């Protein structure tokens, strides 16, 4: 039996006995043993499998450019990242923009604004849409990441990643959502149109904020695995699966505002199965990326 055949046999066996992910974890560890990590293979892995929680933050930092692919440089680079974090934080303390009681996500926003030259001279200024987006992403990331330095750099680079790669994708994602929902359940689309709700769904929450503030961290981080590795289309299938999961509730509502309000605050006790089904839907319609170690 060839090595590849043995690997496939073991994968099927592990999944049948309830140890799904054992082979995937081994495959990732093989990738992480290389002196220079193969970014393309890491992205493919993330597209195909959920990242093991013990490696998620590290892989995200590499894919978002916080750390370079050469793993031997990681400790040195993180020293510089920490020093930069401390310098920016100290500068805000000197100009009395922050203190020990300042909310952490507000501190992160001020740091980001200072680094990008957008810090207002007054703390009384009105938050702009990009500030609201940053704070929403920051609040979600803070629940996933314990270390403040890691958290800030991940927020900063993730927001930049969204702005540079997916900023103009919302309209396309909305069209894709309607297309795939119609394939999966045309009656649901007909109902949404009859209620004039299809154009009023929480698309900004889904496709701009990437479900931050909608999904709990355990589910959200699995969606963000796909975003960090380069695919925003997963957002479409999460939205589709939410509609399919709560079909009976949505069909019972006949006002656009009521449907929008419900979908913006879905129950959090059922989201992991939703993400599982959404990923299956994504692979069903878009194919499973090839993966080789």
Secondary structure, 3 states (H helix, E strand, C coil): CCHHHHHHHHHHHHHHCCCCCHHHHHHHHHHHHCCECCHHHHHHHHHHCCCCHHHHHHHHHHHCCCCCCEHHHHHHHHHHHHHHHHHHHHHHHHCCCCCCCCCHHHHHHHHHHHHCCCCCCCCCCCCCHHHHHHHHHHHHHHHHCCCHHHHHHHHHHHHHHHHHHCCCCHHHHHHHHHHHHHHHCHHHHHHHHHCCCHHHCCHHHHHHCCCECCECHHHHHHHHHHHHCCCCCHHHHHHHHHHHHCHHHHHHCCCHHHHHHHHHCCCHHHHHHHHHHHHHHHHHHHCCCCCCC
